[in-house]
């Protein structure tokens, strides 16, 4: 009886201090940092060939952003789009850039894995593994892949699921979002020239710079598909993860080599 009375007294004091009913303790955010990277295989210097010098600044920005993510969290969730559709890929996975011309093996766990090398590992996860290895840190990555044509609603739903999952995980986690901008900025671009590409990527760059989740969520999937913008679905998953929370954005790099837009950004929680 005394124990019950003591607990009641504590609750009463809490109500007096707070001006109302005692509140549950607020959990600190565990999504520590978001990094947005493009996914061109030419980030790998051995694959860049004559383009190595032209893409040096892009490569350096990607490694700098990934290093910041590794400094913030040893566990990453990597989000990308792949024709294989919605699926989760565990950190034991390994793949190779052999399909792009160099048999460079990368893993989603930088400490190594005994899993067989998957020659068809999705490109976003290959780039995620490359970026993690470039940091020199111990990183474990779980891949979350969506279909390139996933609807904004599907992307938002996955983002909301990831946000809820991360809120219940005490371990600090980083979010790595991979995808290119429009591939239609010049006649020699993979999708040839489309005059709408300039405004599309200017809007994406501004949204990434300003950590504007609403702007990313409002991207037109039809237009993005016509512009060959592979990052649209992953960016809208990012919008779903960060909806309703405040972030500070930094655009580390934005360029259009070979007619394809590549954006590198870092988001951190607003103070």
MIPA-197947 format. One line per 8 residues: number of its first residue (from 1); for each residue x, y, z of N, C-alpha, C. Coordinates in steps of 0.05 Angstrom, whole numbers, plus 5000, padded with zeros to 4 digits. Layout:
N
NUM	X:Y:Z:X:Y:Z:X:Y:Z ~ ...
REM end
This chain:
271
1	5017:4976:5000:5000:5000:5000:5017:5025:5000 ~ 5039:5025:5017:5057:5048:5017:5069:5053:4990 ~ 5077:5031:4976:5089:5033:4950:5070:5046:4930 ~ 5045:5038:4931:5025:5050:4913:5022:5080:4919 ~ 5021:5087:4945:5018:5115:4953:5042:5131:4944 ~ 5066:5120:4946:5090:5135:4938:5090:5140:4908 ~ 5081:5120:4892:5080:5124:4863:5059:5145:4856 ~ 5037:5146:4871:5017:5166:4866:5027:5194:4872
9	5044:5196:4894:5056:5222:4901:5074:5232:4879 ~ 5090:5213:4868:5109:5221:4846:5093:5231:4822 ~ 5072:5217:4815:5056:5225:4792:5043:5252:4797 ~ 5034:5257:4822:5023:5283:4828:5043:5305:4825 ~ 5068:5301:4834:5089:5321:4832:5095:5326:4803 ~ 5095:5305:4786:5100:5309:4758:5079:5326:4745 ~ 5053:5322:4754:5032:5338:4742:5035:5367:4750 ~ 5044:5373:4775:5048:5400:4784:5070:5414:4768
17	5092:5399:4763:5115:5410:4749:5108:5416:4720 ~ 5095:5396:4707:5090:5398:4678:5064:5413:4672 ~ 5047:5418:4692:5022:5431:4686:5001:5412:4675 ~ 5004:5386:4677:4985:5367:4667:4993:5339:4674 ~ 4984:5320:4658:4990:5292:4663:5019:5287:4657 ~ 5032:5269:4672:5060:5262:4666:5063:5250:4638 ~ 5084:5258:4624:5088:5249:4597:5110:5228:4596 ~ 5108:5210:4577:5129:5191:4572:5154:5205:4563
25	5177:5195:4570:5202:5208:4561:5204:5208:4531 ~ 5214:5230:4520:5217:5232:4491:5242:5218:4482 ~ 5240:5201:4462:5264:5187:4452:5279:5205:4433 ~ 5305:5204:4436:5322:5220:4417:5320:5208:4389 ~ 5321:5225:4369:5319:5214:4342:5342:5195:4336 ~ 5337:5172:4324:5359:5153:4319:5367:5154:4290 ~ 5351:5167:4272:5361:5172:4245:5379:5197:4246 ~ 5405:5192:4247:5423:5213:4253:5430:5231:4229
33	5432:5219:4205:5441:5234:4182:5429:5221:4157 ~ 5423:5237:4137:5414:5227:4111:5435:5236:4090 ~ 5443:5218:4073:5461:5225:4051:5447:5217:4025 ~ 5448:5234:4005:5437:5229:3979:5461:5228:3959 ~ 5463:5206:3945:5484:5202:3925:5472:5194:3898 ~ 5486:5199:3876:5478:5188:3851:5489:5159:3849 ~ 5484:5146:3827:5492:5118:3826:5506:5110:3800 ~ 5521:5128:3787:5534:5121:3762:5558:5102:3767
41	5561:5081:3752:5584:5063:3756:5611:5079:3752 ~ 5610:5101:3738:5636:5116:3734:5646:5128:3759 ~ 5631:5126:3782:5643:5134:3807:5667:5117:3814 ~ 5666:5092:3805:5689:5074:3809:5711:5082:3790 ~ 5734:5091:3800:5754:5102:3783:5763:5083:3761 ~ 5764:5057:3767:5772:5038:3747:5753:5036:3724 ~ 5728:5044:3729:5708:5044:3708:5706:5070:3693 ~ 5716:5091:3705:5713:5118:3693:5729:5122:3668
49	5752:5109:3666:5768:5112:3642:5776:5141:3637 ~ 5771:5150:3613:5778:5178:3606:5761:5198:3621 ~ 5739:5190:3633:5722:5208:3648:5731:5212:3676 ~ 5752:5199:3684:5761:5200:3712:5767:5229:3721 ~ 5780:5244:3705:5786:5272:3712:5761:5289:3713 ~ 5743:5285:3693:5719:5301:3692:5700:5295:3715 ~ 5702:5272:3726:5684:5265:3748:5698:5264:3775 ~ 5722:5275:3777:5737:5274:3802:5723:5289:3824
57	5712:5313:3818:5699:5328:3839:5673:5314:3849 ~ 5659:5302:3830:5636:5286:3838:5643:5263:3856 ~ 5664:5248:3848:5673:5225:3864:5682:5235:3892 ~ 5696:5256:3894:5706:5267:3919:5682:5275:3937 ~ 5662:5287:3925:5638:5296:3941:5623:5271:3951 ~ 5621:5250:3935:5608:5226:3944:5622:5213:3968 ~ 5649:5212:3966:5664:5200:3988:5662:5217:4013 ~ 5663:5244:4010:5661:5262:4033:5634:5258:4047
65	5612:5256:4031:5586:5253:4042:5583:5226:4056 ~ 5593:5205:4043:5592:5178:4055:5608:5177:4081 ~ 5630:5191:4082:5647:5191:4106:5632:5204:4129 ~ 5617:5225:4123:5601:5238:4144:5580:5219:4154 ~ 5568:5204:4136:5548:5184:4144:5560:5163:4162 ~ 5584:5153:4154:5598:5133:4171:5605:5144:4198 ~ 5613:5169:4199:5620:5181:4225:5595:5183:4243 ~ 5572:5187:4230:5547:5190:4246:5535:5164:4255
73	5538:5143:4239:5525:5117:4245:5538:5094:4231 ~ 5543:5072:4245:5555:5048:4232:5535:5031:4218 ~ 5509:5036:4222:5488:5021:4209:5474:5039:4189 ~ 5472:5029:4164:5459:5045:4143:5435:5030:4132 ~ 5415:5045:4124:5394:5034:4107:5397:5048:4080 ~ 5402:5033:4059:5406:5044:4032:5380:5040:4016 ~ 5370:5061:4005:5345:5061:3989:5352:5067:3960 ~ 5343:5049:3942:5348:5054:3913:5325:5041:3897
81	5326:5046:3871:5306:5035:3853:5319:5014:3836 ~ 5304:4993:3830:5314:4971:3814:5291:4957:3800 ~ 5296:4948:3775:5275:4935:3760:5263:4910:3773 ~ 5278:4898:3791:5269:4874:3805:5246:4880:3824 ~ 5241:4905:3830:5219:4913:3847:5225:4913:3877 ~ 5203:4916:3892:5206:4919:3921:5217:4894:3935 ~ 5239:4898:3949:5251:4877:3965:5271:4888:3984 ~ 5278:4872:4004:5299:4879:4023:5323:4861:4019
89	5347:4872:4020:5372:4858:4016:5389:4861:4042 ~ 5396:4839:4054:5411:4839:4079:5440:4847:4076 ~ 5453:4854:4098:5480:4863:4098:5501:4842:4091 ~ 5492:4817:4089:5511:4796:4081:5516:4795:4051 ~ 5500:4810:4036:5502:4809:4007:5528:4820:3996 ~ 5538:4808:3975:5561:4818:3960:5554:4818:3930 ~ 5566:4837:3916:5562:4838:3887:5587:4847:3873 ~ 5585:4849:3847:5608:4857:3831:5600:4876:3809
97	5618:4894:3802:5614:4912:3779:5622:4898:3753 ~ 5624:4872:3753:5633:4858:3729:5615:4864:3705 ~ 5589:4869:3710:5571:4875:3688:5576:4902:3676 ~ 5592:4918:3689:5598:4945:3679:5627:4946:3668 ~ 5641:4923:3669:5667:4922:3657:5691:4916:3675 ~ 5687:4917:3701:5709:4911:3720:5699:4892:3742 ~ 5712:4871:3747:5704:4851:3767:5713:4861:3795 ~ 5701:4883:3803:5707:4894:3830:5685:4885:3848
105	5692:4870:3869:5672:4859:3887:5668:4879:3911 ~ 5644:4884:3917:5637:4901:3940:5616:4887:3957 ~ 5617:4892:3983:5597:4880:4001:5582:4901:4016 ~ 5559:4894:4027:5543:4912:4043:5552:4913:4072 ~ 5572:4896:4079:5585:4897:4105:5614:4900:4100 ~ 5626:4923:4108:5654:4927:4101:5673:4909:4116 ~ 5662:4895:4137:5679:4876:4151:5682:4850:4136 ~ 5667:4847:4115:5669:4823:4098:5646:4804:4102
113	5643:4786:4083:5621:4766:4083:5630:4742:4068 ~ 5619:4719:4075:5625:4694:4061:5604:4687:4041 ~ 5584:4705:4037:5563:4700:4018:5574:4699:3990 ~ 5562:4683:3972:5571:4683:3945:5566:4710:3932 ~ 5583:4717:3913:5581:4742:3899:5557:4741:3879 ~ 5540:4760:3881:5517:4762:3863:5524:4780:3840 ~ 5527:4769:3816:5534:4786:3793:5512:4805:3784 ~ 5488:4800:3796:5465:4817:3788:5455:4834:3811
121	5472:4839:3831:5465:4856:3853:5457:4884:3842 ~ 5436:4895:3852:5425:4920:3841:5446:4942:3842 ~ 5447:4958:3821:5467:4980:3819:5467:4998:3844 ~ 5444:5007:3854:5445:5025:3878:5460:5012:3901 ~ 5458:4985:3904:5471:4972:3927:5501:4968:3921 ~ 5508:4964:3895:5536:4964:3888:5549:4991:3895 ~ 5536:5012:3888:5547:5039:3894:5548:5044:3924 ~ 5527:5034:3939:5527:5036:3968:5551:5022:3980
129	5556:4998:3970:5579:4983:3980:5606:4996:3974 ~ 5608:5007:3949:5632:5023:3942:5636:5047:3960 ~ 5614:5062:3965:5616:5085:3981:5624:5078:4010 ~ 5612:5057:4021:5619:5049:4048:5649:5041:4050 ~ 5658:5026:4030:5686:5017:4030:5705:5042:4028 ~ 5696:5062:4013:5713:5086:4009:5717:5101:4035 ~ 5699:5098:4055:5701:5113:4080:5723:5101:4098 ~ 5730:5076:4093:5750:5063:4111:5739:5055:4138
137	5712:5058:4142:5700:5052:4168:5685:5026:4167 ~ 5679:5015:4190:5662:4991:4192:5633:5000:4188 ~ 5621:4991:4167:5593:4998:4161:5578:4973:4153 ~ 5553:4970:4163:5535:4949:4155:5511:4962:4142 ~ 5503:4952:4118:5482:4965:4102:5460:4944:4097 ~ 5435:4953:4102:5412:4938:4093:5400:4953:4070 ~ 5395:4939:4048:5384:4951:4024:5354:4949:4024 ~ 5341:4971:4016:5312:4972:4012:5307:4982:3983
145	5298:4964:3966:5295:4971:3938:5265:4974:3931 ~ 5260:4992:3913:5233:4997:3903:5233:4995:3872 ~ 5210:4991:3860:5208:4991:3831:5213:5020:3821 ~ 5226:5023:3798:5231:5050:3788:5205:5066:3783 ~ 5183:5052:3777:5157:5065:3772:5139:5064:3796 ~ 5149:5058:3819:5132:5058:3843:5118:5085:3846 ~ 5093:5084:3854:5078:5108:3856:5087:5125:3880 ~ 5082:5151:3879:5088:5168:3903:5076:5157:3928
153	5051:5146:3926:5039:5135:3950:5054:5111:3961 ~ 5063:5093:3943:5079:5070:3951:5105:5079:3964 ~ 5117:5099:3952:5143:5109:3964:5138:5121:3991 ~ 5117:5137:3994:5111:5149:4019:5105:5128:4040 ~ 5091:5107:4033:5085:5085:4052:5110:5071:4061 ~ 5128:5065:4043:5153:5053:4051:5169:5072:4069 ~ 5170:5098:4062:5183:5117:4079:5172:5118:4107 ~ 5145:5118:4109:5132:5118:4135:5139:5093:4151
161	5139:5070:4138:5147:5045:4151:5175:5047:4162 ~ 5194:5057:4145:5221:5059:4154:5224:5078:4177 ~ 5209:5101:4176:5211:5120:4198:5202:5108:4224 ~ 5180:5093:4223:5169:5080:4248:5189:5059:4258 ~ 5201:5045:4240:5220:5024:4248:5245:5037:4261 ~ 5255:5058:4249:5278:5071:4260:5273:5084:4287 ~ 5248:5094:4291:5241:5106:4316:5241:5086:4339 ~ 5238:5061:4333:5238:5040:4353:5264:5026:4356
169	5284:5035:4341:5311:5022:4342:5330:5040:4358 ~ 5341:5030:4380:5359:5047:4396:5386:5053:4383 ~ 5393:5038:4362:5419:5042:4350:5418:5065:4330 ~ 5437:5083:4330:5438:5105:4311:5441:5093:4283 ~ 5425:5103:4264:5424:5093:4237:5426:5116:4217 ~ 5440:5111:4196:5442:5131:4174:5425:5121:4150 ~ 5414:5140:4136:5399:5134:4112:5414:5143:4087 ~ 5419:5124:4069:5433:5130:4044:5413:5127:4022
177	5409:5148:4006:5389:5148:3985:5404:5151:3958 ~ 5399:5133:3940:5415:5132:3916:5397:5135:3891 ~ 5406:5152:3872:5392:5155:3848:5401:5179:3832 ~ 5400:5178:3806:5408:5199:3788:5385:5218:3781 ~ 5393:5242:3773:5373:5260:3762:5367:5254:3733 ~ 5356:5273:3719:5348:5269:3691:5372:5262:3674 ~ 5368:5242:3656:5389:5234:3637:5382:5244:3609 ~ 5372:5269:3608:5363:5281:3583:5371:5310:3580
185	5395:5316:3589:5404:5344:3589:5418:5353:3563 ~ 5427:5334:3547:5440:5340:3522:5432:5319:3501 ~ 5438:5325:3476:5432:5306:3455:5446:5280:3458 ~ 5470:5281:3470:5486:5256:3473:5480:5242:3499 ~ 5461:5252:3514:5454:5239:3539:5439:5213:3533 ~ 5438:5194:3552:5425:5168:3547:5397:5171:3537 ~ 5382:5191:3547:5354:5195:3538:5351:5217:3518 ~ 5374:5227:3507:5374:5249:3488:5365:5275:3502
193	5361:5296:3487:5355:5322:3499:5325:5326:3504 ~ 5319:5336:3528:5292:5344:3534:5293:5370:3548 ~ 5282:5391:3538:5285:5418:3550:5273:5420:3578 ~ 5257:5401:3586:5245:5402:3613:5265:5393:3635 ~ 5287:5380:3626:5306:5369:3646:5319:5391:3663 ~ 5325:5414:3652:5338:5435:3667:5321:5443:3691 ~ 5296:5449:3686:5279:5458:3709:5274:5435:3729 ~ 5272:5411:3719:5267:5388:3736:5291:5386:3756
201	5315:5386:3746:5338:5382:3764:5345:5406:3780 ~ 5338:5430:3770:5341:5454:3787:5322:5451:3812 ~ 5298:5441:3807:5280:5437:3830:5289:5416:3849 ~ 5300:5394:3838:5311:5373:3856:5334:5383:3872 ~ 5353:5397:3859:5376:5408:3874:5367:5427:3896 ~ 5348:5444:3890:5338:5463:3911:5325:5447:3934 ~ 5309:5427:3928:5296:5411:3949:5317:5397:3966 ~ 5338:5386:3954:5359:5373:3969:5375:5393:3986
209	5379:5416:3975:5394:5438:3989:5378:5447:4013 ~ 5352:5450:4010:5335:5461:4031:5322:5439:4049 ~ 5329:5414:4044:5316:5392:4059:5286:5394:4058 ~ 5276:5398:4034:5248:5403:4029:5234:5377:4021 ~ 5224:5363:4041:5211:5337:4036:5186:5340:4019 ~ 5171:5361:4024:5147:5365:4009:5152:5368:3979 ~ 5174:5382:3972:5180:5386:3944:5188:5359:3931 ~ 5203:5343:3945:5209:5316:3935:5184:5299:3932
217	5167:5301:3951:5142:5285:3950:5125:5293:3926 ~ 5127:5317:3917:5109:5327:3896:5121:5323:3868 ~ 5144:5310:3866:5155:5305:3839:5136:5288:3823 ~ 5133:5295:3797:5115:5281:3779:5127:5256:3769 ~ 5117:5232:3776:5129:5207:3768:5129:5204:3738 ~ 5108:5214:3724:5107:5211:3695:5129:5228:3682 ~ 5132:5252:3691:5154:5269:3680:5181:5257:3686 ~ 5185:5248:3710:5211:5236:3718:5217:5212:3700
225	5197:5196:3694:5202:5173:3676:5210:5182:3648 ~ 5196:5202:3638:5203:5213:3612:5231:5225:3610 ~ 5240:5235:3633:5267:5247:3634:5288:5227:3643 ~ 5281:5202:3646:5299:5182:3655:5312:5188:3682 ~ 5297:5199:3700:5307:5207:3726:5304:5183:3745 ~ 5325:5168:3749:5324:5143:3765:5321:5148:3795 ~ 5326:5173:3803:5325:5179:3832:5298:5186:3843 ~ 5278:5189:3825:5252:5199:3834:5240:5182:3856
233	5237:5156:3852:5225:5139:3872:5241:5139:3899 ~ 5267:5135:3898:5282:5136:3924:5280:5163:3938 ~ 5279:5185:3923:5276:5211:3935:5249:5214:3948 ~ 5229:5201:3937:5202:5203:3949:5200:5184:3973 ~ 5216:5163:3974:5218:5147:3999:5231:5165:4021 ~ 5252:5179:4014:5265:5198:4032:5244:5218:4043 ~ 5227:5228:4025:5207:5247:4034:5188:5234:4054 ~ 5182:5209:4050:5164:5195:4069:5178:5190:4096
241	5204:5184:4095:5218:5180:4121:5219:5206:4137 ~ 5223:5228:4124:5228:5253:4138:5204:5271:4141 ~ 5181:5262:4130:5157:5278:4132:5150:5285:4161 ~ 5144:5310:4166:5135:5317:4193:5158:5323:4212 ~ 5183:5321:4203:5206:5327:4220:5223:5349:4206 ~ 5240:5362:4221:5255:5385:4211:5284:5377:4206 ~ 5294:5384:4183:5322:5377:4176:5336:5401:4164 ~ 5362:5401:4166:5379:5421:4153:5393:5407:4129
249	5392:5419:4106:5404:5407:4082:5429:5421:4073 ~ 5446:5406:4060:5470:5417:4047:5472:5403:4020 ~ 5475:5419:3999:5480:5408:3973:5510:5410:3968 ~ 5523:5387:3970:5552:5386:3967:5561:5388:3938 ~ 5545:5378:3920:5553:5377:3892:5529:5373:3874 ~ 5529:5386:3851:5509:5382:3831:5522:5388:3804 ~ 5521:5368:3786:5534:5372:3760:5520:5355:3739 ~ 5526:5360:3714:5512:5345:3692:5533:5335:3672
257	5552:5318:3680:5570:5308:3660:5556:5288:3642 ~ 5562:5289:3616:5551:5270:3597:5520:5272:3595 ~ 5509:5295:3603:5480:5299:3601:5463:5287:3622 ~ 5476:5276:3643:5461:5264:3666:5466:5280:3691 ~ 5445:5286:3706:5448:5302:3730:5454:5285:3754 ~ 5474:5294:3769:5483:5280:3793:5483:5299:3816 ~ 5469:5292:3838:5467:5309:3861:5477:5295:3886 ~ 5492:5309:3903:5503:5298:3928:5494:5317:3950
265	5481:5306:3970:5470:5323:3992:5473:5308:4018 ~ 5473:5324:4039:5473:5314:4067:5451:5329:4082 ~ 5435:5314:4096:5415:5325:4114:5421:5317:4143 ~ 5418:5336:4161:5422:5330:4190:5398:5341:4205 ~ 5390:5330:4227:5367:5340:4242:5370:5369:4250 ~ 5349:5384:4247:5349:5412:4254:5352:5415:4285 ~ 5368:5434:4294:5371:5437:4323:5345:5446:4336
REM end
